[in-house]
Amino acid sequence: MITDPISDMLTRMRNALAARHAKVDVPASKIKLEIARILRDEGYITNYKISGEGARKSIRIYLRYGPKGESVINHLERVSKPSCRRYVAKRDIPSVLGGLGISIISTSKGVMTGKQARKQNLGGELICKIY
């Protein structure tokens, strides 16, 4: 049994990037779909799609690489964990790598990047940092 599904998703992506795979499958959930949507919108992955039916749904994430075969994602870090939740106020949302990376935050208005949360004056749970 997986105790932290988001961490499992990030670890699967990290392992697939290290092995230079073109795609990776992760079990589907609403929050993982939102994270995949943000990663696609920000240009960290090529695309994603949902496959399967019922309880067996999965998300296929198509990873993105540069022209020389280098990974676009260099670092995936889970910040808030089930054992130690990390919440941030709107003024405390971290800037990742001086604005070159993104932080993903779960707010009362949904899952969004740190930049979007700052614009909308929202704080929330700091899920992960990516650069």
The first five atom37 places (N, CA, C, CB, O) and aatype in JSON, in Angstrom:
{
  "aatype": [12, 9, 16, 3, 14, 9, 15, 3, 12, 10, 16, 1, 12, 1, 2, 0, 10, 0, 0, 1, 8, 0, 11, 19, 3, 19, 14, 0, 15, 11, 9, 11, 10, 6, 9, 0, 1, 9, 10, 1, 3, 6, 7, 18, 9, 16, 2, 18, 11, 9, 15, 7, 6, 7, 0, 1, 11, 15, 9, 1, 9, 18, 10, 1, 18, 7, 14, 11, 7, 6, 15, 19, 9, 2, 8, 10, 6, 1, 19, 15, 11, 14, 15, 4, 1, 1, 18, 19, 0, 11, 1, 3, 9, 14, 15, 19, 10, 7, 7, 10, 7, 9, 15, 9, 9, 15, 16, 15, 11, 7, 19, 12, 16, 7, 11, 5, 0, 1, 11, 5, 2, 10, 7, 7, 6, 10, 9, 4, 11, 9, 18],
  "atom_mask": [
    [1, 1, 1, 1, 1],
    [1, 1, 1, 1, 1],
    [1, 1, 1, 1, 1],
    [1, 1, 1, 1, 1],
    [1, 1, 1, 1, 1],
    [1, 1, 1, 1, 1],
    [1, 1, 1, 1, 1],
    [1, 1, 1, 1, 1],
    [1, 1, 1, 1, 1],
    [1, 1, 1, 1, 1],
    [1, 1, 1, 1, 1],
    [1, 1, 1, 1, 1],
    [1, 1, 1, 1, 1],
    [1, 1, 1, 1, 1],
    [1, 1, 1, 1, 1],
    [1, 1, 1, 1, 1],
    [1, 1, 1, 1, 1],
    [1, 1, 1, 1, 1],
    [1, 1, 1, 1, 1],
    [1, 1, 1, 1, 1],
    [1, 1, 1, 1, 1],
    [1, 1, 1, 1, 1],
    [1, 1, 1, 1, 1],
    [1, 1, 1, 1, 1],
    [1, 1, 1, 1, 1],
    [1, 1, 1, 1, 1],
    [1, 1, 1, 1, 1],
    [1, 1, 1, 1, 1],
    [1, 1, 1, 1, 1],
    [1, 1, 1, 1, 1],
    [1, 1, 1, 1, 1],
    [1, 1, 1, 1, 1],
    [1, 1, 1, 1, 1],
    [1, 1, 1, 1, 1],
    [1, 1, 1, 1, 1],
    [1, 1, 1, 1, 1],
    [1, 1, 1, 1, 1],
    [1, 1, 1, 1, 1],
    [1, 1, 1, 1, 1],
    [1, 1, 1, 1, 1],
    [1, 1, 1, 1, 1],
    [1, 1, 1, 1, 1],
    [1, 1, 1, 0, 1],
    [1, 1, 1, 1, 1],
    [1, 1, 1, 1, 1],
    [1, 1, 1, 1, 1],
    [1, 1, 1, 1, 1],
    [1, 1, 1, 1, 1],
    [1, 1, 1, 1, 1],
    [1, 1, 1, 1, 1],
    [1, 1, 1, 1, 1],
    [1, 1, 1, 0, 1],
    [1, 1, 1, 1, 1],
    [1, 1, 1, 0, 1],
    [1, 1, 1, 1, 1],
    [1, 1, 1, 1, 1],
    [1, 1, 1, 1, 1],
    [1, 1, 1, 1, 1],
    [1, 1, 1, 1, 1],
    [1, 1, 1, 1, 1],
    [1, 1, 1, 1, 1],
    [1, 1, 1, 1, 1],
    [1, 1, 1, 1, 1],
    [1, 1, 1, 1, 1],
    [1, 1, 1, 1, 1],
    [1, 1, 1, 0, 1],
    [1, 1, 1, 1, 1],
    [1, 1, 1, 1, 1],
    [1, 1, 1, 0, 1],
    [1, 1, 1, 1, 1],
    [1, 1, 1, 1, 1],
    [1, 1, 1, 1, 1],
    [1, 1, 1, 1, 1],
    [1, 1, 1, 1, 1],
    [1, 1, 1, 1, 1],
    [1, 1, 1, 1, 1],
    [1, 1, 1, 1, 1],
    [1, 1, 1, 1, 1],
    [1, 1, 1, 1, 1],
    [1, 1, 1, 1, 1],
    [1, 1, 1, 1, 1],
    [1, 1, 1, 1, 1],
    [1, 1, 1, 1, 1],
    [1, 1, 1, 1, 1],
    [1, 1, 1, 1, 1],
    [1, 1, 1, 1, 1],
    [1, 1, 1, 1, 1],
    [1, 1, 1, 1, 1],
    [1, 1, 1, 1, 1],
    [1, 1, 1, 1, 1],
    [1, 1, 1, 1, 1],
    [1, 1, 1, 1, 1],
    [1, 1, 1, 1, 1],
    [1, 1, 1, 1, 1],
    [1, 1, 1, 1, 1],
    [1, 1, 1, 1, 1],
    [1, 1, 1, 1, 1],
    [1, 1, 1, 0, 1],
    [1, 1, 1, 0, 1],
    [1, 1, 1, 1, 1],
    [1, 1, 1, 0, 1],
    [1, 1, 1, 1, 1],
    [1, 1, 1, 1, 1],
    [1, 1, 1, 1, 1],
    [1, 1, 1, 1, 1],
    [1, 1, 1, 1, 1],
    [1, 1, 1, 1, 1],
    [1, 1, 1, 1, 1],
    [1, 1, 1, 1, 1],
    [1, 1, 1, 0, 1],
    [1, 1, 1, 1, 1],
    [1, 1, 1, 1, 1],
    [1, 1, 1, 1, 1],
    [1, 1, 1, 0, 1],
    [1, 1, 1, 1, 1],
    [1, 1, 1, 1, 1],
    [1, 1, 1, 1, 1],
    [1, 1, 1, 1, 1],
    [1, 1, 1, 1, 1],
    [1, 1, 1, 1, 1],
    [1, 1, 1, 1, 1],
    [1, 1, 1, 1, 1],
    [1, 1, 1, 0, 1],
    [1, 1, 1, 0, 1],
    [1, 1, 1, 1, 1],
    [1, 1, 1, 1, 1],
    [1, 1, 1, 1, 1],
    [1, 1, 1, 1, 1],
    [1, 1, 1, 1, 1],
    [1, 1, 1, 1, 1],
    [1, 1, 1, 1, 1]
  ],
  "atom_positions": [
    [[0.83, -1.18, 0.0], [0.0, 0.0, 0.0], [0.88, 1.25, 0.0], [-0.95, -0.01, 1.21], [1.84, 1.34, 0.77]],
    [[0.55, 2.19, -0.85], [1.31, 3.43, -0.95], [0.76, 4.44, 0.06], [1.26, 4.01, -2.39], [-0.44, 4.71, 0.07]],
    [[1.63, 4.98, 0.9], [1.17, 5.94, 1.9], [1.16, 7.37, 1.38], [2.02, 5.86, 3.13], [0.42, 8.21, 1.89]],
    [[1.99, 7.67, 0.38], [2.04, 9.01, -0.19], [2.01, 8.92, -1.72], [3.31, 9.77, 0.29], [3.05, 8.81, -2.35]],
    [[0.82, 8.98, -2.31], [0.68, 8.82, -3.77], [1.39, 9.9, -4.59], [-0.78, 8.8, -4.13], [1.9, 9.61, -5.68]],
    [[1.43, 11.14, -4.1], [2.09, 12.21, -4.85], [3.6, 11.98, -4.88], [1.76, 13.6, -4.24], [4.24, 12.17, -5.91]],
    [[4.14, 11.58, -3.76], [5.57, 11.26, -3.7], [5.9, 10.09, -4.62], [5.99, 10.94, -2.25], [6.95, 10.07, -5.26]],
    [[4.99, 9.1, -4.68], [5.17, 7.97, -5.58], [5.2, 8.44, -7.04], [4.03, 6.94, -5.38], [6.02, 7.97, -7.83]],
    [[4.31, 9.38, -7.4], [4.28, 9.92, -8.76], [5.6, 10.62, -9.09], [3.11, 10.89, -8.93], [6.17, 10.4, -10.16]],
    [[6.08, 11.46, -8.18], [7.31, 12.19, -8.42], [8.51, 11.24, -8.51], [7.54, 13.21, -7.3], [9.41, 11.45, -9.33]],
    [[8.52, 10.19, -7.69], [9.61, 9.22, -7.73], [9.59, 8.43, -9.03], [9.51, 8.27, -6.54], [10.65, 8.16, -9.61]],
    [[8.41, 8.04, -9.5], [8.31, 7.34, -10.79], [8.83, 8.22, -11.93], [6.85, 6.93, -11.08], [9.53, 7.75, -12.82]],
    [[8.49, 9.51, -11.88], [8.97, 10.44, -12.91], [10.48, 10.59, -12.82], [8.28, 11.81, -12.78], [11.17, 10.58, -13.84]],
    [[11.01, 10.73, -11.61], [12.44, 10.87, -11.39], [13.2, 9.65, -11.92], [12.74, 11.07, -9.89], [14.24, 9.79, -12.57]],
    [[12.68, 8.46, -11.63], [13.31, 7.22, -12.1], [13.25, 7.1, -13.62], [12.64, 6.0, -11.45], [14.22, 6.68, -14.25]],
    [[12.11, 7.46, -14.22], [11.96, 7.39, -15.67], [12.9, 8.38, -16.36], [10.5, 7.68, -16.08], [13.46, 8.08, -17.41]],
    [[13.07, 9.57, -15.77], [14.0, 10.56, -16.33], [15.44, 10.06, -16.25], [13.85, 11.9, -15.61], [16.22, 10.26, -17.18]],
    [[15.79, 9.43, -15.15], [17.15, 8.9, -14.98], [17.43, 7.78, -15.98], [17.35, 8.38, -13.56], [18.56, 7.64, -16.45]],
    [[16.4, 6.99, -16.31], [16.54, 5.89, -17.27], [16.29, 6.34, -18.71], [15.58, 4.76, -16.9], [16.34, 5.52, -19.63]],
    [[16.0, 7.65, -18.92], [15.75, 8.23, -20.24], [14.55, 7.61, -20.96], [16.97, 8.07, -21.1], [14.57, 7.45, -22.18]],
    [[13.5, 7.28, -20.19], [12.28, 6.76, -20.8], [11.5, 7.9, -21.44], [11.41, 6.02, -19.75], [11.6, 9.05, -21.01]],
    [[10.72, 7.59, -22.46], [9.91, 8.6, -23.15], [8.61, 8.87, -22.4], [9.6, 8.14, -24.57], [8.05, 9.96, -22.5]],
    [[8.14, 7.87, -21.66], [6.86, 8.03, -20.94], [6.9, 7.22, -19.65], [5.66, 7.58, -21.83], [7.72, 6.33, -19.47]],
    [[5.97, 7.58, -18.76], [5.84, 6.87, -17.49], [4.36, 6.81, -17.13], [6.68, 7.56, -16.37], [3.62, 7.77, -17.36]],
    [[3.92, 5.69, -16.55], [2.54, 5.52, -16.12], [2.46, 5.62, -14.6], [1.97, 4.17, -16.6], [3.27, 5.04, -13.89]],
    [[1.46, 6.38, -14.11], [1.22, 6.49, -12.68], [-0.27, 6.28, -12.43], [1.7, 7.87, -12.13], [-1.09, 6.64, -13.28]],
    [[-0.65, 5.71, -11.29], [-2.08, 5.57, -10.97], [-2.74, 6.94, -10.92], [-2.27, 4.82, -9.62], [-2.14, 7.91, -10.43]],
    [[-3.96, 7.03, -11.41], [-4.64, 8.33, -11.53], [-5.35, 8.75, -10.24], [-5.64, 8.28, -12.66], [-5.86, 7.92, -9.49]],
    [[-5.35, 10.05, -10.02], [-6.19, 10.69, -9.0], [-6.37, 12.14, -9.45], [-5.54, 10.6, -7.55], [-5.67, 12.61, -10.34]],
    [[-7.3, 12.85, -8.82], [-7.59, 14.22, -9.24], [-6.39, 15.14, -9.04], [-8.79, 14.76, -8.48], [-6.08, 15.95, -9.91]],
    [[-5.72, 15.01, -7.9], [-4.6, 15.91, -7.61], [-3.41, 15.61, -8.54], [-4.17, 15.77, -6.14], [-2.7, 16.53, -8.94]],
    [[-3.2, 14.34, -8.87], [-2.11, 13.99, -9.79], [-2.41, 14.51, -11.19], [-1.9, 12.46, -9.83], [-1.5, 14.92, -11.91]],
    [[-3.68, 14.5, -11.59], [-4.06, 15.08, -12.89], [-3.78, 16.58, -12.92], [-5.56, 14.82, -13.17], [-3.32, 17.1, -13.93]],
    [[-4.06, 17.27, -11.81], [-3.8, 18.71, -11.74], [-2.3, 18.99, -11.78], [-4.41, 19.3, -10.46], [-1.88, 19.95, -12.41]],
    [[-1.5, 18.17, -11.1], [-0.05, 18.34, -11.13], [0.46, 18.11, -12.54], [0.64, 17.36, -10.14], [1.31, 18.87, -13.02]],
    [[-0.04, 17.08, -13.23], [0.37, 16.8, -14.61], [-0.04, 17.95, -15.53], [-0.26, 15.48, -15.1], [0.71, 18.31, -16.44]],
    [[-1.22, 18.52, -15.31], [-1.69, 19.66, -16.12], [-0.75, 20.86, -15.95], [-3.13, 20.06, -15.72], [-0.38, 21.51, -16.92]],
    [[-0.36, 21.13, -14.7], [0.54, 22.25, -14.43], [1.9, 22.0, -15.09], [0.71, 22.45, -12.91], [2.48, 22.91, -15.68]],
    [[2.41, 20.77, -14.98], [3.7, 20.46, -15.58], [3.66, 20.63, -17.1], [4.12, 19.02, -15.23], [4.62, 21.09, -17.7]],
    [[2.53, 20.25, -17.72], [2.38, 20.43, -19.17], [2.3, 21.92, -19.52], [1.13, 19.69, -19.69], [2.96, 22.38, -20.45]],
    [[1.49, 22.67, -18.78], [1.31, 24.09, -19.05], [2.61, 24.87, -18.88], [0.23, 24.67, -18.15], [2.85, 25.84, -19.59]],
    [[3.44, 24.45, -17.93], [4.71, 25.13, -17.66], [5.85, 24.64, -18.56], [5.1, 24.95, -16.21], [6.94, 25.2, -18.53]],
    [[5.6, 23.59, -19.36], [6.58, 23.12, -20.31], [7.57, 22.08, -19.8], [0.0, 0.0, 0.0], [8.59, 21.84, -20.43]],
    [[7.28, 21.47, -18.65], [8.18, 20.47, -18.09], [7.95, 19.07, -18.67], [8.02, 20.42, -16.59], [8.86, 18.25, -18.69]],
    [[6.74, 18.81, -19.15], [6.45, 17.54, -19.82], [5.79, 17.86, -21.17], [5.52, 16.62, -18.93], [5.26, 18.95, -21.37]],
    [[5.84, 16.9, -22.08], [5.24, 17.11, -23.4], [3.73, 17.07, -23.32], [5.74, 16.06, -24.38], [3.05, 17.98, -23.8]],
    [[3.19, 16.01, -22.7], [1.75, 15.86, -22.6], [1.44, 14.77, -21.58], [1.11, 15.52, -23.98], [2.35, 14.15, -21.03]],
    [[0.16, 14.54, -21.34], [-0.3, 13.44, -20.5], [-1.65, 12.99, -21.02], [-0.37, 13.86, -19.0], [-2.37, 13.76, -21.67]],
    [[-2.0, 11.74, -20.74], [-3.34, 11.27, -21.09], [-3.78, 10.23, -20.08], [-3.36, 10.69, -22.53], [-2.96, 9.58, -19.43]],
    [[-5.09, 10.1, -19.95], [-5.67, 9.16, -19.01], [-6.04, 7.89, -19.76], [-6.93, 9.77, -18.29], [-6.62, 7.94, -20.84]],
    [[-5.68, 6.74, -19.19], [-6.04, 5.47, -19.81], [-6.62, 4.56, -18.74], [-4.8, 4.82, -20.5], [-6.43, 4.78, -17.55]],
    [[-7.32, 3.52, -19.18], [-7.95, 2.59, -18.25], [-9.35, 3.01, -17.89], [0.0, 0.0, 0.0], [-9.83, 4.07, -18.29]],
    [[-10.02, 2.15, -17.1], [-11.4, 2.44, -16.7], [-11.58, 2.12, -15.22], [-12.39, 1.62, -17.55], [-10.87, 1.29, -14.65]],
    [[-12.54, 2.81, -14.61], [-12.9, 2.54, -13.23], [-11.76, 2.8, -12.27], [0.0, 0.0, 0.0], [-11.1, 3.84, -12.34]],
    [[-11.53, 1.84, -11.37], [-10.48, 1.98, -10.36], [-9.09, 1.76, -10.93], [-10.73, 1.01, -9.22], [-8.1, 2.03, -10.25]],
    [[-9.0, 1.28, -12.15], [-7.71, 0.98, -12.77], [-7.21, 2.1, -13.7], [-7.81, -0.31, -13.56], [-6.38, 1.84, -14.57]],
    [[-7.7, 3.33, -13.52], [-7.26, 4.43, -14.37], [-5.8, 4.77, -14.06], [-8.16, 5.67, -14.17], [-5.35, 4.69, -12.92]],
    [[-5.1, 5.14, -15.11], [-3.72, 5.59, -14.92], [-3.45, 6.8, -15.8], [-2.71, 4.44, -15.23], [-4.16, 7.04, -16.78]],
    [[-2.43, 7.54, -15.45], [-2.03, 8.72, -16.21], [-0.72, 8.36, -16.9], [-1.88, 9.99, -15.29], [0.24, 7.96, -16.24]],
    [[-0.68, 8.51, -18.21], [0.56, 8.3, -18.96], [1.16, 9.68, -19.19], [0.3, 7.53, -20.32], [0.57, 10.53, -19.86]],
    [[2.35, 9.89, -18.64], [3.03, 11.17, -18.73], [4.16, 11.04, -19.75], [3.58, 11.63, -17.34], [5.03, 10.18, -19.62]],
    [[4.13, 11.91, -20.77], [5.16, 11.92, -21.79], [6.23, 12.93, -21.39], [4.56, 12.26, -23.2], [5.97, 14.14, -21.34]],
    [[7.42, 12.44, -21.11], [8.5, 13.27, -20.59], [9.15, 14.08, -21.71], [9.55, 12.41, -19.88], [9.14, 13.68, -22.87]],
    [[9.72, 15.22, -21.35], [10.34, 16.12, -22.33], [11.86, 16.14, -22.12], [9.75, 17.55, -22.22], [12.35, 16.2, -20.99]],
    [[12.57, 16.1, -23.23], [14.03, 16.18, -23.21], [14.48, 17.29, -24.14], [14.66, 14.83, -23.62], [13.77, 17.66, -25.08]],
    [[15.67, 17.82, -23.89], [16.24, 18.89, -24.71], [16.81, 18.35, -26.01], [0.0, 0.0, 0.0], [16.74, 17.14, -26.26]],
    [[17.38, 19.23, -26.84], [17.91, 18.8, -28.14], [19.09, 17.83, -28.04], [18.34, 20.01, -28.92], [19.31, 17.03, -28.95]],
    [[19.85, 17.9, -26.96], [20.99, 17.0, -26.78], [20.65, 15.79, -25.92], [22.16, 17.75, -26.16], [21.53, 15.05, -25.51]],
    [[19.37, 15.6, -25.65], [18.92, 14.46, -24.86], [18.93, 14.7, -23.37], [0.0, 0.0, 0.0], [18.69, 13.77, -22.6]],
    [[19.2, 15.94, -22.94], [19.19, 16.24, -21.51], [17.76, 16.45, -21.03], [20.05, 17.49, -21.22], [16.9, 16.93, -21.77]],
    [[17.52, 16.09, -19.8], [16.18, 16.19, -19.23], [15.83, 17.65, -18.97], [16.09, 15.38, -17.93], [16.67, 18.43, -18.55]],
    [[14.57, 18.01, -19.23], [14.1, 19.37, -18.94], [13.93, 19.53, -17.43], [12.76, 19.66, -19.68], [14.17, 20.61, -16.9]],
    [[13.53, 18.47, -16.75], [13.37, 18.49, -15.29], [14.67, 18.01, -14.66], [12.17, 17.6, -14.84], [15.1, 16.88, -14.89]],
    [[15.3, 18.88, -13.87], [16.53, 18.51, -13.18], [16.29, 18.07, -11.75], [17.49, 19.66, -13.2], [17.07, 17.29, -11.2]],
    [[15.21, 18.56, -11.14], [14.98, 18.29, -9.73], [13.48, 18.25, -9.44], [15.67, 19.36, -8.85], [12.75, 19.17, -9.81]],
    [[13.03, 17.2, -8.78], [11.65, 17.06, -8.3], [11.73, 16.84, -6.8], [10.88, 15.87, -9.03], [12.29, 15.84, -6.35]],
    [[11.17, 17.75, -6.02], [11.27, 17.64, -4.57], [9.9, 17.73, -3.92], [12.19, 18.72, -4.01], [9.19, 18.72, -4.11]],
    [[9.52, 16.72, -3.16], [8.27, 16.74, -2.4], [8.53, 17.53, -1.13], [7.76, 15.28, -2.07], [9.46, 17.2, -0.38]],
    [[7.75, 18.56, -0.86], [7.97, 19.42, 0.3], [7.04, 19.02, 1.45], [7.75, 20.9, -0.06], [7.52, 18.67, 2.53]],
    [[5.73, 19.06, 1.23], [4.76, 18.7, 2.25], [4.5, 17.2, 2.19], [3.44, 19.5, 2.07], [4.1, 16.67, 1.16]],
    [[4.73, 16.53, 3.3], [4.58, 15.07, 3.35], [3.44, 14.72, 4.3], [5.91, 14.39, 3.8], [3.04, 15.55, 5.12]],
    [[2.92, 13.5, 4.22], [1.84, 13.13, 5.14], [2.28, 13.2, 6.61], [1.36, 11.72, 4.82], [1.46, 13.49, 7.48]],
    [[3.55, 12.95, 6.89], [4.03, 12.99, 8.27], [4.33, 14.41, 8.74], [5.27, 12.14, 8.4], [4.37, 14.67, 9.94]],
    [[4.55, 15.33, 7.8], [4.89, 16.72, 8.15], [4.36, 17.65, 7.07], [6.44, 16.89, 8.31], [5.05, 17.95, 6.09]],
    [[3.14, 18.11, 7.24], [2.52, 19.01, 6.27], [3.18, 20.37, 6.34], [1.0, 19.13, 6.51], [3.56, 20.83, 7.42]],
    [[3.33, 21.04, 5.18], [3.95, 22.36, 5.15], [3.0, 23.32, 4.46], [5.32, 22.31, 4.42], [2.73, 23.2, 3.26]],
    [[2.5, 24.27, 5.22], [1.6, 25.27, 4.7], [2.32, 26.61, 4.62], [0.33, 25.38, 5.59], [3.15, 26.93, 5.47]],
    [[2.0, 27.39, 3.61], [2.62, 28.7, 3.44], [1.54, 29.76, 3.26], [3.59, 28.7, 2.23], [0.5, 29.52, 2.63]],
    [[1.8, 30.94, 3.81], [0.93, 32.09, 3.6], [1.29, 32.7, 2.25], [1.06, 33.14, 4.77], [2.33, 32.38, 1.68]],
    [[0.43, 33.58, 1.76], [0.67, 34.17, 0.43], [1.99, 34.92, 0.36], [-0.46, 35.12, 0.06], [2.63, 34.94, -0.69]],
    [[2.43, 35.53, 1.45], [3.68, 36.29, 1.45], [4.9, 35.38, 1.62], [3.65, 37.32, 2.56], [6.03, 35.83, 1.4]],
    [[4.7, 34.11, 2.02], [5.81, 33.19, 2.26], [6.0, 32.15, 1.16], [5.6, 32.48, 3.57], [6.77, 31.21, 1.33]],
    [[5.3, 32.3, 0.03], [5.44, 31.34, -1.07], [6.86, 31.47, -1.63], [4.36, 31.6, -2.2], [7.26, 32.56, -2.05]],
    [[7.62, 30.37, -1.65], [9.02, 30.47, -2.06], [9.19, 30.67, -3.56], [9.76, 29.22, -1.63], [8.4, 30.18, -4.37]],
    [[10.24, 31.39, -3.9], [10.65, 31.53, -5.29], [11.68, 30.43, -5.55], [11.23, 32.97, -5.6], [12.71, 30.39, -4.88]],
    [[11.41, 29.55, -6.49], [12.28, 28.41, -6.75], [13.34, 28.78, -7.77], [11.46, 27.2, -7.24], [13.01, 29.17, -8.89]],
    [[14.59, 28.67, -7.39], [15.74, 28.94, -8.26], [15.66, 30.34, -8.87], [15.82, 27.88, -9.37], [15.95, 30.53, -10.06]],
    [[15.28, 31.3, -8.07], [15.2, 32.69, -8.54], [14.15, 32.91, -9.6], [0.0, 0.0, 0.0], [14.28, 33.83, -10.42]],
    [[13.1, 32.09, -9.61], [12.02, 32.23, -10.58], [12.16, 31.31, -11.78], [0.0, 0.0, 0.0], [11.28, 31.29, -12.64]],
    [[13.25, 30.54, -11.87], [13.43, 29.62, -13.0], [12.65, 28.32, -12.81], [14.9, 29.31, -13.19], [12.31, 27.65, -13.79]],
    [[12.37, 27.96, -11.56], [11.6, 26.76, -11.27], [10.19, 27.13, -10.83], [0.0, 0.0, 0.0], [9.83, 28.31, -10.8]],
    [[9.4, 26.11, -10.49], [8.04, 26.36, -10.02], [7.81, 25.62, -8.71], [6.99, 25.93, -11.08], [8.42, 24.6, -8.42]],
    [[6.9, 26.18, -7.92], [6.39, 25.47, -6.76], [4.91, 25.21, -7.03], [6.6, 26.29, -5.41], [4.23, 26.05, -7.61]],
    [[4.43, 24.05, -6.62], [3.03, 23.7, -6.81], [2.35, 23.74, -5.46], [2.88, 22.29, -7.48], [2.81, 23.12, -4.5]],
    [[1.24, 24.47, -5.39], [0.54, 24.71, -4.14], [-0.92, 24.3, -4.26], [0.65, 26.19, -3.73], [-1.58, 24.59, -5.26]],
    [[-1.41, 23.61, -3.23], [-2.83, 23.26, -3.16], [-3.52, 24.33, -2.33], [-3.04, 21.82, -2.55], [-3.3, 24.44, -1.13]],
    [[-4.37, 25.12, -2.99], [-5.07, 26.22, -2.32], [-6.56, 25.89, -2.21], [-4.86, 27.55, -3.09], [-7.02, 24.84, -2.65]],
    [[-7.29, 26.81, -1.61], [-8.74, 26.65, -1.51], [-9.41, 26.78, -2.87], [-9.32, 27.67, -0.53], [-10.56, 26.36, -3.03]],
    [[-8.73, 27.37, -3.85], [-9.27, 27.54, -5.2], [-8.72, 26.5, -6.17], [-8.96, 28.94, -5.71], [-8.91, 26.63, -7.38]],
    [[-8.03, 25.47, -5.65], [-7.5, 24.42, -6.5], [-5.98, 24.39, -6.47], [0.0, 0.0, 0.0], [-5.34, 25.16, -5.76]],
    [[-5.42, 23.47, -7.26], [-3.97, 23.3, -7.34], [-3.44, 24.28, -8.38], [-3.58, 21.83, -7.69], [-3.97, 24.37, -9.48]],
    [[-2.37, 25.02, -8.02], [-1.79, 26.01, -8.94], [-0.33, 26.23, -8.62], [-2.55, 27.33, -8.86], [0.18, 25.75, -7.61]],
    [[0.34, 26.96, -9.49], [1.74, 27.29, -9.26], [1.85, 28.37, -8.2], [2.43, 27.74, -10.57], [0.87, 29.04, -7.88]],
    [[3.04, 28.53, -7.66], [3.26, 29.56, -6.65], [3.03, 30.95, -7.2], [0.0, 0.0, 0.0], [2.52, 31.83, -6.49]],
    [[3.39, 31.17, -8.46], [3.21, 32.47, -9.1], [1.72, 32.82, -9.2], [3.87, 32.49, -10.49], [1.32, 33.95, -8.93]],
    [[0.91, 31.83, -9.6], [-0.54, 32.06, -9.72], [-1.15, 32.31, -8.34], [-1.23, 30.85, -10.4], [-2.03, 33.17, -8.2]],
    [[-0.69, 31.58, -7.33], [-1.21, 31.76, -5.97], [-0.87, 33.15, -5.44], [-0.65, 30.67, -5.02], [-1.69, 33.78, -4.78]],
    [[0.35, 33.62, -5.71], [0.75, 34.97, -5.3], [-0.13, 36.02, -5.95], [2.22, 35.22, -5.63], [-0.53, 36.99, -5.31]],
    [[-0.43, 35.83, -7.25], [-1.27, 36.77, -7.99], [-2.68, 36.85, -7.4], [-1.35, 36.38, -9.46], [-3.28, 37.92, -7.32]],
    [[-3.21, 35.68, -6.98], [-4.57, 35.61, -6.46], [-4.63, 35.81, -4.95], [-5.19, 34.28, -6.83], [-5.69, 35.65, -4.34]],
    [[-3.49, 36.15, -4.33], [-3.39, 36.37, -2.88], [-3.88, 35.16, -2.09], [-4.19, 37.59, -2.48], [-4.68, 35.3, -1.17]],
    [[-3.38, 33.97, -2.45], [-3.77, 32.74, -1.78], [-2.55, 32.03, -1.21], [-4.53, 31.81, -2.75], [-1.48, 32.04, -1.82]],
    [[-2.72, 31.42, -0.07], [-1.71, 30.54, 0.49], [-2.27, 29.13, 0.45], [0.0, 0.0, 0.0], [-3.38, 28.91, -0.03]],
    [[-1.51, 28.17, 0.94], [-1.99, 26.8, 0.96], [-0.89, 25.81, 1.27], [0.0, 0.0, 0.0], [0.15, 26.19, 1.81]],
    [[-1.12, 24.56, 0.93], [-0.14, 23.51, 1.19], [0.87, 23.48, 0.06], [-0.84, 22.13, 1.34], [0.5, 23.36, -1.11]],
    [[2.14, 23.58, 0.4], [3.24, 23.56, -0.58], [3.52, 22.1, -0.92], [4.53, 24.28, -0.01], [4.14, 21.39, -0.14]],
    [[3.05, 21.65, -2.09], [3.15, 20.24, -2.46], [4.57, 19.89, -2.89], [2.17, 19.9, -3.59], [5.18, 18.98, -2.32]],
    [[5.12, 20.6, -3.88], [6.45, 20.24, -4.37], [7.12, 21.42, -5.07], [6.36, 19.05, -5.34], [6.48, 22.42, -5.39]],
    [[8.44, 21.26, -5.29], [9.23, 22.22, -6.05], [9.85, 21.49, -7.24], [10.34, 22.89, -5.16], [10.31, 20.35, -7.11]],
    [[9.85, 22.16, -8.38], [10.37, 21.54, -9.6], [11.24, 22.55, -10.33], [9.21, 21.03, -10.52], [10.86, 23.71, -10.49]],
    [[12.4, 22.08, -10.76], [13.25, 22.89, -11.64], [14.13, 22.0, -12.47], [14.1, 23.87, -10.84], [14.92, 22.5, -13.28]]
  ]
}
